């Protein structure tokens, strides 16, 4: 998968200082957290067998 320059430009639009990118509340930390949440959400959906906020299948 390739990340387009447009997406990179959008992500970096609020980065003015190194801390904005690599600091404790910077973009890289936010990206890691959001990616982990997405991955864990996908794992949970796969494990349970249905999407979040959906009615569980009858067993």
C-alpha positions in Angstrom: 0.0 0.0 0.0 1.3 3.4 -0.9 0.2 6.6 1.0 -0.5 9.4 -1.5 1.3 12.8 -1.3 -2.2 14.4 -0.8 -2.9 12.3 2.3 0.6 13.1 3.7 0.1 16.8 3.0 -3.2 16.7 4.8 -1.7 14.9 7.8 1.3 17.2 8.0 -0.8 20.4 7.6 -0.8 21.1 11.3 2.8 20.2 11.9 4.8 23.4 12.5 7.5 22.2 15.0 9.2 18.8 15.6 7.1 18.4 18.7 3.9 18.5 16.6 5.2 15.4 14.8 7.1 13.5 17.4 6.1 14.9 20.8 3.9 13.3 23.5 0.8 14.6 21.8 2.2 14.7 18.3 0.9 13.2 15.1 3.0 10.0 15.3 1.5 9.1 18.7 -2.0 9.9 17.5 -1.5 7.7 14.4 -0.2 4.8 16.4 -3.1 5.0 18.8 -5.7 5.3 16.0 -4.1 2.4 14.0 -4.1 0.2 17.1 -7.7 1.0 17.8 -8.7 0.1 14.2 -6.7 -3.2 14.3 -8.2 -4.2 17.7 -11.7 -3.3 16.5 -11.2 -5.5 13.5 -9.9 -8.3 15.6 -12.9 -8.0 17.9 -15.3 -7.9 15.0 -13.7 -11.1 13.6 -13.8 -12.8 16.9 -17.4 -12.0 17.7 -18.6 -12.5 14.2 -20.6 -9.2 13.9 -20.0 -5.5 13.5 -20.0 -3.1 16.5 -23.5 -1.8 17.3 -25.1 -4.7 15.3 -27.4 -7.3 16.6 -25.5 -10.5 17.5 -26.4 -13.4 15.2 -28.7 -16.0 16.7 -26.9 -19.0 18.0 
